Amino acid sequence: MNKGSGGLEGFLRRKGCGRKAAFMPYVTAGHPSPGVMPAVFRMLRDAGADCLELGVPFSDPVADGVVIQESTQRALAAGVTLSSSLKMAALASKAGLRVLLMGYSNPFLRAGLGPLAVRMASAGVQGLIVPDLPLEESGRWRGILASRGISLPLFAAPTTPEKRLREIARRSSGFIYYVSVTGVTGERSALPSVLAARLKWMRQRLDRPVCVGFGVSTPAQAARMARLADGVIVGSALVRRLAGWTESAEKRSRIARWTAAMARAAHGL
């Protein structure tokens, strides 16, 4: 059942206190293959994931690095579409995950925002993340999605001026998606030293939960981000590991153990 943007934002506010944060893994719909997605969703739930960012495959994912681009190409080659991604979202929601759909604007506009919002709500999707949606064009999207109880988080980056950050906070629903680095998604050995001060400023002055992504790759990094943000988003490091999901039961077990370690770190355990 769709719990709405209020439910998602309220959950993140409760989760993001002290040294704790929500653990929000990203996976590409249909990667490593469409048939194994239910098992992947169960693994994420059992490992401790709070929310799932489910990526809709798109031919030109401008915000994504090599790992996610490759997963997108494999999913497209396997025939994954927006419609099949929504079916997978419904399976993830039924598995007990709070699902946010992530994708680029063209497929959503082609589907029609009104009909898409109805389909998303039916699938149990609680939020829509659109990396190429400008702040200035978000109003119509926000209104249509809100009518179905779906949140629209907007992006902020290290280069975003404070005045614009305040406007992003005002127009976002659910949370602000803070990009930790100037660049595309991908694993990093270290995160920027100025990140702590930036996130502290945002959480003190902006009335919206802040979730941080792009580059979080290790339990140590996840634990650090949990002290600074309300949610920790992990994408490329997980997607890279999931490429080996079908190789063996032992490989699946290693992926599950790593995911659980990331969840514990985000949860401050």
N, C-alpha and C positions, 0 to 999 in steps of 0.2 A: 504494500500500500504506500502511496506517495505521502510523505509526512510534511511536504511543503518547505518553503525557504525558511519560515520561522523555525520549523523543527530542526533543520540543518544548522542554522545559525546558533540556535540555542544549544544544540549538542556541542558545537565547537567552542562556545563560550564556557560550557561546563568542563569540557575536556582540557582546554588550554589554560590550566592554572598550575602554579608552582613550576615543577620541572617536567610536567606532563604535556603531551600534545596528542592529537589524533594522528593515527598512522593511515596515510592515504596513498596506496600503491597505484601506479598507472600500468595498464596493459592495453595492447592493441587488440581490438576485436578480431578474432580469427587467427591470432598468433599464439602458439606455433601452428595450430590447425583448428578449424572450426569445431571439429568433433571433440576435442579435449577441453574446450572452454568450461563446461560444467565442472570438470575435475579441478581445473585451475581456480575457479571461483570458490570451491569448497576448501581448497588448500589455503587460499588467502583468508577466508573466514576463520578457519581453524588456527591459522598462524597468528591471528589477532588484528587483522585489518579492520578499521572502523568504517572507512569509505573506499569506494573504488572509482578511479578515473578511467573510464572505458573509452579508448580512442577509436573513432570512426576512420577507417582507412581512406586516405585521400592522396591523389597523385602528386600534389605539390605542397607537402607539409613544411611551410617556410620556417616554422619555429623549432623544428626537430632536427637533431643531429643524425649521424650515420646509423646508429643502432635502431632507433625508432623508424627512420626512413626505410631501412631494410625490412623491418617487421611489417610495415605498411605495404611494401611491394609484395611480400609473400602473401599477405592477407588478400590483397586485390587479385593476385594470381589465382587464389583459391576461390574467388567468386564472392568475397564478402562485400556487402553493400550497406547503405544506411538502413534498409529494412531488416537485413539479417543482423546488423549490429543492435538494433532495437530489440530483436528477439533474444539476443545474448544478454542485453541489459535486463530483460525481464527474468531470465534465469538467475542472474547475479542477485537481483533484488529478492527473488524467492529464496535464495541461499542465505539471506540475512545481511547483505551488504547494502550500505547507503550508496547508491549509484549516481555518479555524475558523468554525463556524456561529454566527451571532448572531441571537437572537430573544427573544420574550417567552414567559412560562411557559405561558400557556393552550394554545396549539397543541401544545406539547410534551407537556403533561399529557394532553391529549385523545388524542394518538397513543399514549401509554403509554411510560413512560421505558425499560422493558426492550426492547420492540420498536424504539423509536427508536434506542437505542444500537446495536442490531444493524444497522439500516439506515445509521446514520452511519458505523460502522466499514466496512461494505461499500462506501460511497461514498468512503472514504479520508479522512474528516473526523478531524482530530486534536484538536479542542477545541470546547467549547460555551460560548458567552458569553450569559448571561441577565441583563439589567439589572435586572429586577424580582424576582430571587430573593434573599430575605433570607439573611444569613449563618446565622441560626438554623435555617433550613429546608434548608440545602444538603447536609446529611449523606447523606440517601437518594440524592439526585442524584449526589453524588460517588462513592458506592459502586457504583451501577449503571453509571455511565460508566467508572469505573476498570476494571471487569471486562472492558471492551472496549478498554482502552488509550486512552481519550479523556479529555483534561484538562478541568477546570472552573475557569477563572480567576474570581476574585471581585473585586468592585469596592471601591475606596477613594476617598475624596474629601478635599478640603481641610479639611472639617469633622470628619473621622473622628478620634476621640481615639487617643492612642498605644496604650493598652491594647487597644482594638478592632483597631487595625492589626496588632498582634502575633497576635491571634486570626485575622484574615483571612489573614495569611501562613501560619499553621499549617494552615488548612483549604483554602486555594487549591491548585490543581495547575496546572502549566504556568507561570503567572506571576500577578502582581497587576495588575489593570487599574486604573491610577490616572487618575481624572478630573481634569483640570488646573484646571477652573473649577467654581464652584457654579452650575449651570445645565444647559441642554440642549446637544446638539451644535450646531455652527455655526462658521463662520469667525470668527476674531478678528484684529484688527489688532495686538494685543499680548497676551502671556500674563502671568499674575500674577507680580509681582516676588518673592514668597515661594516660588515653585515650586522654585527651585534648592535652597534649604535643606531643604525638605520631602523632595524626592527623594533628596538626599544622606543624610538621616537614615534613610530607608527602606532604601536600598541598603547602608548600613553595618550596620544592626541587624536586618534581616529576611532570613531565609534563603530568598529567593524572587526570581526576576527580576521587574523592574518595567517595565511598558510604559505609556506615557502617551498619552492621546488627549483628544478634545474641544477643538477650537480650533486645532490645528496646521494652518496654511494656506499657509505660504511656505517656500521652501528655507532661508531664514535661521532661521526658527523650528524647522524640522526639524533643522538643524545644532546649534542650541542644545540641543534635547531629546536629541540623540544623545550629548552630553557628560554628560547627567544620568541617562539611562534605558537599559534594555536593548533596548527596542523603541519605535518611533515609529509611532503609529496616525494615519492621515490619512483622513478620511471626507468631510465636507461639501464641501470644496474640490474633491475629485475627482468626487463625485457630481454637483455642479453642472456641471462641465465635460463629463461623460459625457452629459448631456442633449442635447448637440450632436453626438454621435457619428455619427449618420446623415446629417448635413447635407452633408458633403463629405469627400473624401480629405484635403484640406488641414487641415480641422478635426480629423480623427483624428490627423494627424501632429503638430499643435500639442499635442493632449492627450498623446500619447506623449512628446513632448519635455519637457513640464512634469512628467510622472510620473517620467521618468528623472532630471530635475533634483532632484526630491524624494528619490528613492532615493539618488542620489550624496551629497546632504546628510546623509541618515540614516547612510550608510556612512562618513561622515567624509572624503569625497573632494573 
